[in-house]
Amino acid sequence: MDTTPNAGVVRATGQGWRSGERAMVGRSERSVATERESLPADGNLLLLAPSIGSAERRACTNLLGRHSLDITNALHVLYVESPAERYETVEAHLPHHPAETAVLTVGTGGLVEERGPAPTHTDYFVETVPDPADLTGLGMALEDCLAAWHGDGYDVGVCFDSVSVLLQYAETDRAYRFLHSLTDRLAAVGAAGHFHLDPAAHDERTVARLSSLFDNVVEVTGDHTVGP
């Protein structure tokens, strides 16, 4: 995996992202789906998958590739992977990177400690939300990114890599309200978002309640993806 610098990485500071540049589970009957074309093309989706394993990564990148990458801007909210690791994941599983990529790394320790430098790429923008319990700050950073891309005519794909980790820092009611607001916002701007949740880490009631926020639920079981 090559992360050789192409240009200096642009970090979102006071200048913003571009530095001055431009459903309930069972809502629909499930069937085995392993190809990108079989996944829902639009809407917000909950990806139920073990937090460790290659099947989750394949499903994630398939979901990122639901639209043409040439006309897609991708937003990654990362609790588990570092920006460099996500860059390598995308490069390994997709034919090329989206038109632009914004990365929000959440937290500064544990699962989200820095592992290597951020990718240096002209269309790869990185910002950190230091406190994983700061949902207000995370929401503002998400809104800044969506606003920067508003009206450019590109599709927007969003990956939220761990609702399970979010629930370690926020009670279920608070996390539910945050995700409700976020999914409504993504729907309003026509973004296609997918959110990772490890069902083994939560009771069935929590999984069912959070599932109600999403248009579709896709479950990774072993080497297969089970979706609507």
N, C-alpha and C positions, 0 to 999 in steps of 0.2 A: 504494500500500500504506500503510495507516494504522497507525502504531504510537503513536498519541496515548495518553498515560498515562490509564489507568482508575483506577489506585491504585498505591501504592508497590510496586516489585518486592520479593518476599520472597527473600532469599538464604539458602542453607543455611549456617549457621555452627554455633555450639555448640548451637543450639536445634533443629537437625535440619531436615528438608525442609519441614515444615508450620508451623514457627514456633509450635508449641503447638496446632495444629489437628489437628482430627481425622486318513552317507549318501554315499555316493559319487556323482560325476557319472555320470548315466546310470542311476541307481537306478530311475527310471521313465522311460518313453518321453516325449520332448519334443514339444511342439506349440506353434504360435504362439498367444499369448494377449495381448490388448491391453486387456481390461476387468478391473476390480477383481474381479468375480465369478469370473473364470477363475483367479485366484491361489489357492494353498493357504490355507485359512482359519486353520489352526493350525500350531504347531510352529516350529522354528527354520529359517531360510531364508538361503542365501547368494545375494546378488545380484551377479552378475558383470556389470560395466558399466564403460565408459570413465569416468574421473573427471571429464570435462568433457562437458556436453551436456544438453539438455532431457529426453531420453528417460529418463535415469537419475532425474531429479527426479520425472517422472511415475510411474515404477515405484515409487519410494520412497513417495510420498504415497498411491498406490494400496494399497501394503502397510500403511501406517499406518491406512488406512480399511477394513481387512479386517473389523472389527467395528464396531458402532454407536458413533459418536463420543460420543454422550450418556452411554454407560456404559463408556467407555474412558479409562484413564490412560496417557499417553504419556511414555516416557523416551527422550531423545535423548543419545547419546554423540557429541560433535562434535570432530573433529580438523580439519575443513576449513571448515565454515561457522561463523559467529558465531551467538550466540543470536538476534540481531536478524534475520540473514539466514534462519535456520531458521523463525522466526516468520512472516516474509513468505512463505516457500515454502509453508508449511502454509496460510496465509490465501489464497494465490493458487490453490491446487489442491484444497482441500477445502471443503465447504460451511460448516464452522465448526471451531473448535478442539476438541480432546478435553476431557473433563471437567476434568482436571488435566494439566499438563505439567511435567516435571522435565527440566532440561538440565544435562549435565555437559560443560563445555568442557575439553579436554585440551591442556595446553601454553600457552605465553605468547608464542611468536614464530613466524615463518615463516608457514605456512598458517593457523595458529590465532591469529594476532595479532588484537587487538580491532579490530573494524570497526563503530564506532557503539555507542551505549549498549544495554544489555540491554533487552528489551521490558518495559514496565511494565504488568503485568496481574495481577489478584488470584490467578489460578490458574496462574501461570507462575513456576516456581522455578528459580534458577540457582546452580550451584556450579562452581568451577574446581579442577581437579587440575593444579597448576602444572608438574609434571615429567612429560612424556609417557612416560618410561621407568619411572615408578613404578606398576607394575601392581598392587602390593599396595594402594597408596592408591586407585587406581581401583576395584579390587574392593571395598574397604570402602565407598566412596561409592555404588557400585551396590547393595550389600547394604542400606545405610541407606535408600535410596529404596524398594527392594522391600519392606523391613520396614515402612516407613511406610504402604504401601498394603495390606499383608496383611490379609485378612479384611474389606475394605470392600465386597466383592461386585462390584467393577468388573473388567472385562477390563484387561489390561496389554499394551500394544504397545511394543516396543523397537526403536529404530534405532541401529545402530552405524555411523557414517558413513564410516569408513575403516579396514578391516583392512590396507590397503596402507600407510597411514601408520604404523599400529601396528608393522608389520614393519620400518620404518625405525629404530625405537627398541628392538626386541626381536628376538633371534635366533629363527629359525623354531620351534625346539623349545620355547622359553619362551613364545612367542606361542601355539603349539598347546596347551600346558598351560593357559594362561590362558583361552583360548576354550573348551576342553573343560570346565573348571570352570564358566564362565559359562553355556554352553548347557545344562549339566546343571541348574544352579540355575534358569534360566528355565523349563525343562521341569517342574521340581518344583513351581513356583508357577503353572503353567499360562499363562505369558506367551508371546506370539507375537513372536519377535524376528527382525529381518532385518539382515544384515551386508553392507556394501558392500566389494567387492574388484575392483580393476582388473586383469583377467587379463593385460593387455599388460605390466604392470609386474613380472610374476613368471614363473618357469619353470613348465612343465606339471606337474612333480613336486610343487612347492609348492602349486599350485592344487588338484591332485587330493588331496593329503594333507589340506589344510584343508577341502575339500569333504566329506570323510568324517565331519566333525563335525556335519553339518546334515541335517535331515529332507528338505529339498528344495533344489534349485539352480535359480535363475531367471537367464537370461542376456538382457541387453539388447543387441540387434544393430541398429544404425541406429535406425529408428523403430518397431521391433517388440520385443516381449518374448517370449522363448522360455522356457517353463517345463515343469514336469512334466505 
